[in-house]
Amino acid sequence: MSLVFWSCVLLVAFTYAGYPLCMLLLARIAPRPVAARADAALPMVSVVMPVHDAEAGVAAKLRNLLALDYPDERIEVLVACDGCSDGTADAARGIGDPRVRVLEFAQRRGKASCLNDAVASALGDVLLMVDVRQRIEPGALRALVAHLADPAVGVVGGQLRFEDPDTGFAASVDAYWRYESAIRQAEAASGSVVGVSGALYAMRRTLFRPLPAETVLDDVLVPMRVAAQGARVTWQPAAVAWDRASDSVSGERVRKVRTLAGNLQLVQLAPWLLHPGRNPLWFRFVGHKLLRLAAPWALLAMGLAALVLARGHAFYLACAIAAVAGVALVALVPRVPTLAAVPPVRMLVAFVHMNLFAAQALFAFARGRRLHLW
């Protein structure tokens, strides 16, 4: 039981502290700066936005995209309507801008299929992948393109930030995302990140390969494929997309469980990701993605071992009491919302719920035959 307990402690500690520290240390001792050039010639950019039943928000998002600080003649926007049953296509056409092209697909097939078809008809040298929900800062596209002026860079991700995240569960989502962003920044500074945000990333069109139709995480599989082709995957925090964090556990659960289940699907779709000889980002993929899926089960085993050992050891008894107290505190936060403003509590809430979501992801993946659909 002692061996089980300490093995699980090491796994959880490496997952949430050891791996990030490895990236921070590597970024310090062996930095790999990007040769970004803001004065480089601006390439033709095709903005690719898959949508499903987005009538309420598509017009506002298109106005946001068309207002980006980029020459009008160097940008086009492809709206890929995935079996929309509302007025999404008409709302997009209603913008009345010749830079907007609407691709309508009668059958709902999922985001990956829409990406494949939209990229096949794109005219740009650079693809800007976006989602319909987030608002993008005007200078974001120029910031991403400046990174792509470095010939070694194949994909560059933008930074997702949250508006008004200071109360309720949204505060914990924001705290977790700041932690995640710090890891991505260290990964980028030392080489490549293993995933980008689907809300905002740019890439060279020549490096895109058609995705399996059932792909959930294009924003991980695309960068990993680009890295396998020998190009870097970087991160540009100056390119910002604004979103709203889920203010309820149930809202965040739906999104996060699907995303985490998507990581399991990646291994199924691309088993080469597990091969150190074929995946140049193998250590980062395992450390950043897969260990987080193992962590909740390690925490469960750690807790059970502590309970068994608590009878004869004060240390393990204290660990068991601390675990119960932590869970009780998390359960109390919805009833006392002011607790969410305390930074340690905010992080604890995020930690507990993200591990609960990771545990649920295994079951979602096992039964998720149509996981790829919106």
C-alpha positions as CSV (number, residue, x, y, z in Angstrom):
1,M,0.0,0.0,0.0
2,S,2.9,2.4,0.7
3,L,4.3,1.6,-2.7
4,V,0.9,2.3,-4.3
5,F,0.5,5.6,-2.4
6,W,3.9,7.0,-3.2
7,S,3.8,5.9,-6.8
8,C,0.6,7.7,-7.3
9,V,2.0,10.8,-5.5
10,L,4.9,10.8,-7.9
11,L,2.6,10.5,-11.0
12,V,0.2,13.3,-9.9
13,A,3.1,15.5,-8.9
14,F,4.9,15.0,-12.2
15,T,1.7,15.6,-14.1
16,Y,0.8,18.9,-12.6
17,A,4.2,20.3,-11.4
18,G,7.1,18.2,-12.7
19,Y,6.2,18.4,-16.4
20,P,5.6,22.2,-16.3
21,L,8.8,22.7,-14.4
22,C,10.7,20.6,-17.1
23,M,9.3,22.9,-19.8
24,L,10.2,26.0,-17.8
25,L,13.7,24.8,-17.2
26,L,14.2,23.8,-20.8
27,A,12.9,27.2,-22.0
28,R,15.5,28.8,-19.7
29,I,18.6,26.7,-20.5
30,A,17.9,26.0,-24.2
31,P,15.5,28.7,-25.5
32,R,14.4,28.6,-29.2
33,P,13.1,32.0,-30.0
34,V,10.9,32.5,-33.1
35,A,12.4,34.7,-35.8
36,A,9.1,36.6,-36.1
37,R,9.0,39.5,-38.6
38,A,6.2,42.1,-38.4
39,D,7.5,43.8,-41.5
40,A,7.4,40.7,-43.7
41,A,5.2,40.6,-46.8
42,L,1.6,39.7,-45.9
43,P,0.4,36.4,-47.4
44,M,-3.1,35.7,-48.7
45,V,-5.1,34.3,-45.7
46,S,-8.1,32.1,-45.9
47,V,-10.2,32.2,-42.7
48,V,-11.9,28.8,-42.1
49,M,-14.9,28.8,-39.8
50,P,-17.0,25.7,-39.5
51,V,-20.4,26.3,-38.0
52,H,-23.6,24.4,-37.0
53,D,-26.9,26.2,-36.4
54,A,-25.1,29.5,-35.6
55,E,-27.6,31.9,-36.9
56,A,-27.6,34.0,-33.7
57,G,-23.9,34.7,-33.8
58,V,-22.5,34.3,-37.3
59,A,-23.1,37.8,-38.5
60,A,-21.4,39.4,-35.5
61,K,-18.4,37.0,-35.9
62,L,-18.1,37.8,-39.6
63,R,-18.1,41.5,-38.9
64,N,-15.4,40.9,-36.3
65,L,-13.3,38.9,-38.8
66,L,-13.7,41.4,-41.6
67,A,-12.6,44.2,-39.3
68,L,-9.2,42.6,-38.6
69,D,-6.2,44.7,-39.2
70,Y,-5.3,43.1,-42.5
71,P,-5.5,44.3,-46.1
72,D,-8.9,43.6,-47.6
73,E,-7.5,42.1,-50.8
74,R,-5.4,39.6,-48.8
75,I,-8.1,37.9,-46.8
76,E,-11.1,35.6,-47.6
77,V,-13.6,34.0,-45.1
78,L,-15.0,30.5,-45.7
79,V,-18.1,29.7,-43.7
80,A,-18.6,26.0,-43.7
81,C,-22.2,25.2,-42.7
82,D,-22.4,21.7,-41.3
83,G,-26.0,20.5,-41.9
84,C,-27.4,23.8,-40.5
85,S,-31.2,23.6,-39.9
86,D,-31.6,27.3,-39.2
87,G,-30.7,30.5,-41.1
88,T,-27.0,30.4,-40.6
89,A,-26.1,30.4,-44.3
90,D,-28.5,33.3,-45.1
91,A,-27.2,35.3,-42.2
92,A,-23.7,34.9,-43.5
93,R,-24.6,35.8,-47.0
94,G,-26.5,38.8,-45.6
95,I,-23.2,40.4,-44.7
96,G,-22.9,41.3,-48.4
97,D,-19.1,41.2,-48.5
98,P,-17.4,39.6,-51.5
99,R,-14.7,38.3,-49.2
100,V,-17.2,35.9,-47.5
101,R,-17.9,32.6,-49.2
102,V,-20.5,30.3,-47.8
103,L,-20.1,26.5,-48.2
104,E,-23.3,24.7,-47.4
105,F,-23.4,20.9,-46.6
106,A,-26.8,19.4,-46.4
107,Q,-25.7,16.5,-44.2
108,R,-24.3,17.1,-40.7
109,R,-20.9,15.4,-40.7
110,G,-18.9,17.1,-38.0
111,K,-16.2,19.8,-37.8
112,A,-13.4,17.8,-39.3
113,S,-15.2,17.1,-42.5
114,C,-16.1,20.7,-42.9
115,L,-12.5,21.7,-42.3
116,N,-11.3,19.3,-45.0
117,D,-13.8,20.6,-47.6
118,A,-13.2,24.3,-46.7
119,V,-9.4,23.9,-46.9
120,A,-9.7,22.2,-50.3
121,S,-11.4,25.3,-51.7
122,A,-9.2,27.8,-49.9
123,L,-7.1,30.3,-51.9
124,G,-4.8,31.5,-49.2
125,D,-1.2,30.5,-48.5
126,V,-2.1,30.7,-44.8
127,L,-5.1,29.2,-43.1
128,L,-6.6,31.0,-40.1
129,M,-8.8,28.5,-38.1
130,V,-11.5,30.0,-35.9
131,D,-14.7,29.1,-34.1
132,V,-17.9,31.2,-34.3
133,R,-18.2,32.0,-30.6
134,Q,-15.1,34.0,-29.7
135,R,-14.3,37.7,-30.4
136,I,-10.8,38.2,-32.0
137,E,-8.6,41.2,-31.3
138,P,-8.0,43.4,-34.4
139,G,-4.2,42.8,-34.4
140,A,-4.4,39.0,-33.9
141,L,-4.0,38.0,-37.5
142,R,-0.9,40.2,-38.1
143,A,0.7,38.8,-34.9
144,L,0.2,35.2,-36.0
145,V,1.4,35.9,-39.6
146,A,4.6,37.5,-38.1
147,H,5.4,34.1,-36.5
148,L,4.9,32.3,-39.8
149,A,7.5,34.6,-41.4
150,D,10.0,32.2,-39.6
151,P,10.3,29.4,-42.2
152,A,10.8,26.8,-39.3
153,V,7.2,27.6,-38.0
154,G,4.3,25.6,-39.4
155,V,1.5,26.4,-36.9
156,V,1.1,29.2,-34.5
157,G,-1.7,29.3,-31.9
158,G,-3.3,32.4,-30.4
159,Q,-4.2,33.0,-26.7
160,L,-7.7,32.4,-25.4
161,R,-8.8,34.7,-22.7
162,F,-12.0,35.1,-20.7
163,E,-14.1,38.1,-20.1
164,D,-15.4,38.8,-16.6
165,P,-14.1,35.6,-15.0
166,D,-13.9,36.9,-11.4
167,T,-17.0,35.2,-9.9
168,G,-18.4,31.7,-9.4
169,F,-17.1,28.7,-11.2
170,A,-15.8,31.0,-14.1
171,A,-13.1,32.1,-11.7
172,S,-11.8,28.6,-11.4
173,V,-12.0,28.0,-15.2
174,D,-10.0,31.2,-15.7
175,A,-7.4,30.1,-13.1
176,Y,-7.0,26.7,-14.8
177,W,-6.6,28.3,-18.2
178,R,-3.9,30.7,-16.9
179,Y,-2.0,27.7,-15.6
180,E,-2.5,26.0,-19.0
181,S,-1.3,29.1,-20.9
182,A,1.9,29.3,-18.8
183,I,2.7,25.7,-19.8
184,R,2.1,26.5,-23.5
185,Q,4.3,29.5,-23.3
186,A,7.1,27.4,-21.8
187,E,6.6,24.7,-24.5
188,A,6.7,27.3,-27.3
189,A,9.8,29.0,-25.9
190,S,11.6,25.6,-25.8
191,G,10.4,24.2,-29.1
192,S,6.8,23.3,-29.8
193,V,3.4,23.2,-28.1
194,V,1.4,20.0,-28.4
195,G,-1.9,21.7,-29.0
196,V,-3.4,25.0,-29.8
197,S,-6.8,26.6,-29.2
198,G,-9.4,25.9,-31.9
199,A,-10.7,29.4,-31.4
200,L,-7.6,30.9,-33.1
201,Y,-4.7,29.3,-34.8
202,A,-2.9,29.9,-38.1
203,M,-0.9,27.5,-40.3
204,R,0.7,27.0,-43.7
205,R,-1.9,25.6,-46.1
206,T,0.7,23.3,-47.6
207,L,1.1,21.4,-44.3
208,F,-2.6,20.6,-43.8
209,R,-3.5,17.0,-44.4
210,P,-7.2,15.9,-44.5
211,L,-8.5,14.8,-41.1
212,P,-10.4,11.6,-40.3
213,A,-14.0,12.5,-40.4
214,E,-14.6,11.6,-36.7
215,T,-11.7,13.8,-35.4
216,V,-12.8,15.8,-32.3
217,L,-9.5,17.6,-31.6
218,D,-8.3,19.1,-34.8
219,D,-6.4,21.7,-32.8
220,V,-4.2,18.9,-31.4
221,L,-4.0,16.4,-34.3
222,V,-3.2,19.1,-36.9
223,P,-0.3,20.6,-34.9
224,M,1.0,17.1,-34.1
225,R,1.0,16.2,-37.8
226,V,2.8,19.4,-38.6
227,A,5.5,18.7,-36.0
228,A,5.9,15.2,-37.5
229,Q,6.6,16.9,-40.8
230,G,9.5,18.7,-39.2
231,A,8.0,22.2,-38.6
232,R,7.6,24.0,-35.2
233,V,4.3,24.6,-33.5
234,T,4.5,27.9,-31.6
235,W,2.2,30.1,-29.5
236,Q,1.7,33.9,-29.8
237,P,0.0,35.3,-26.7
238,A,-0.3,38.7,-28.4
239,A,-2.9,37.2,-30.7
240,V,-6.0,37.1,-28.5
241,A,-9.5,35.6,-28.8
242,W,-12.0,36.5,-26.1
243,D,-14.5,34.0,-24.8
244,R,-16.8,33.7,-21.7
245,A,-15.9,31.0,-19.2
246,S,-18.6,28.6,-18.1
247,D,-20.2,30.0,-14.9
248,S,-21.5,26.6,-14.0
249,V,-20.0,23.2,-13.4
250,S,-22.5,21.5,-15.8
251,G,-21.7,23.9,-18.6
252,E,-18.0,23.4,-18.3
253,R,-18.4,19.6,-17.9
254,V,-20.0,19.2,-21.3
255,R,-17.1,21.0,-23.0
256,K,-14.2,19.6,-21.0
257,V,-15.4,16.0,-21.0
258,R,-15.7,16.0,-24.8
259,T,-12.2,17.6,-25.1
260,L,-10.6,15.1,-22.8
261,A,-12.3,12.2,-24.5
262,G,-10.9,13.6,-27.7
263,N,-7.4,13.0,-26.4
264,L,-8.2,9.3,-26.0
265,Q,-9.6,9.3,-29.5
266,L,-6.4,10.8,-30.8
267,V,-4.5,7.7,-29.7
268,Q,-7.1,5.6,-31.5
269,L,-6.9,7.6,-34.7
270,A,-3.1,8.2,-34.7
271,P,-1.4,5.4,-32.7
272,W,2.0,6.8,-34.0
273,L,1.6,9.5,-31.3
274,L,2.6,6.9,-28.8
275,H,5.8,6.0,-30.6
276,P,8.9,8.0,-29.5
277,G,10.6,7.3,-32.8
278,R,7.7,8.6,-34.9
279,N,6.4,11.4,-32.7
280,P,9.0,14.2,-32.2
281,L,6.8,15.6,-29.4
282,W,6.3,12.3,-27.7
283,F,7.5,13.4,-24.2
284,R,5.4,16.6,-24.4
285,F,2.3,14.7,-25.7
286,V,2.5,12.2,-22.8
287,G,3.4,14.8,-20.2
288,H,0.8,17.4,-21.2
289,K,-2.1,15.3,-22.5
290,L,-2.1,11.6,-21.5
291,L,-0.9,11.8,-17.9
292,R,-3.8,14.1,-17.1
293,L,-6.1,11.3,-18.1
294,A,-4.4,8.9,-15.7
295,A,-4.2,11.4,-12.8
296,P,-7.8,11.0,-11.5
297,W,-7.3,7.2,-11.2
298,A,-4.0,7.8,-9.4
299,L,-5.7,10.2,-7.0
300,L,-8.4,7.6,-6.3
301,A,-5.8,4.9,-5.7
302,M,-3.8,7.3,-3.5
303,G,-6.8,8.1,-1.4
304,L,-7.7,4.4,-0.9
305,A,-4.2,3.6,0.0
306,A,-4.1,6.4,2.6
307,L,-7.3,5.1,4.2
308,V,-5.9,1.6,4.5
309,L,-2.6,2.9,5.9
310,A,-4.2,5.5,8.2
311,R,-4.9,3.0,11.0
312,G,-1.2,2.7,11.9
313,H,0.4,5.9,10.6
314,A,-0.4,9.4,11.6
315,F,1.0,10.8,8.3
316,Y,-1.4,8.8,6.2
317,L,-4.3,9.7,8.5
318,A,-3.5,13.3,8.0
319,C,-3.4,12.8,4.2
320,A,-6.8,11.2,4.3
321,I,-8.2,14.0,6.4
322,A,-6.8,16.6,4.1
323,A,-8.3,14.9,1.1
324,V,-11.7,14.8,2.7
325,A,-11.4,18.4,3.8
326,G,-10.4,19.5,0.3
327,V,-13.4,17.8,-1.3
328,A,-15.7,19.3,1.4
329,L,-14.3,22.8,0.7
330,V,-15.0,22.3,-3.0
331,A,-18.5,21.2,-2.3
332,L,-19.0,24.3,-0.1
333,V,-17.9,26.9,-2.7
334,P,-21.2,27.0,-4.6
335,R,-23.0,27.8,-1.4
336,V,-20.4,30.4,-0.4
337,P,-19.4,32.0,-3.7
338,T,-17.0,34.5,-2.1
339,L,-14.7,31.6,-1.4
340,A,-14.0,31.4,-5.2
341,A,-12.2,34.8,-4.9
342,V,-9.5,33.2,-2.7
343,P,-6.7,32.1,-5.2
344,P,-5.8,28.8,-3.4
345,V,-9.5,27.8,-3.3
346,R,-10.0,28.9,-6.9
347,M,-7.1,26.5,-7.9
348,L,-8.4,23.7,-5.7
349,V,-11.9,23.9,-7.3
350,A,-10.3,23.8,-10.8
351,F,-8.0,20.9,-9.9
352,V,-10.8,18.8,-8.4
353,H,-13.3,19.4,-11.2
354,M,-10.8,18.9,-14.0
355,N,-9.9,15.5,-12.6
356,L,-13.5,14.6,-12.2
357,F,-14.0,15.6,-15.9
358,A,-11.0,13.5,-16.9
359,A,-12.4,10.5,-15.2
360,Q,-15.8,11.0,-16.9
361,A,-14.0,11.3,-20.2
362,L,-13.0,7.7,-20.2
363,F,-16.7,6.6,-20.1
364,A,-17.7,9.3,-22.6
365,F,-15.1,7.9,-25.0
366,A,-16.2,4.4,-24.5
367,R,-19.8,5.1,-25.4
368,G,-19.2,8.2,-27.7
369,R,-19.9,6.8,-31.2
370,R,-20.8,10.3,-32.4
371,L,-18.4,12.2,-30.2
372,H,-17.2,14.2,-33.2
373,L,-20.4,15.9,-33.9
374,W,-21.1,19.4,-32.4
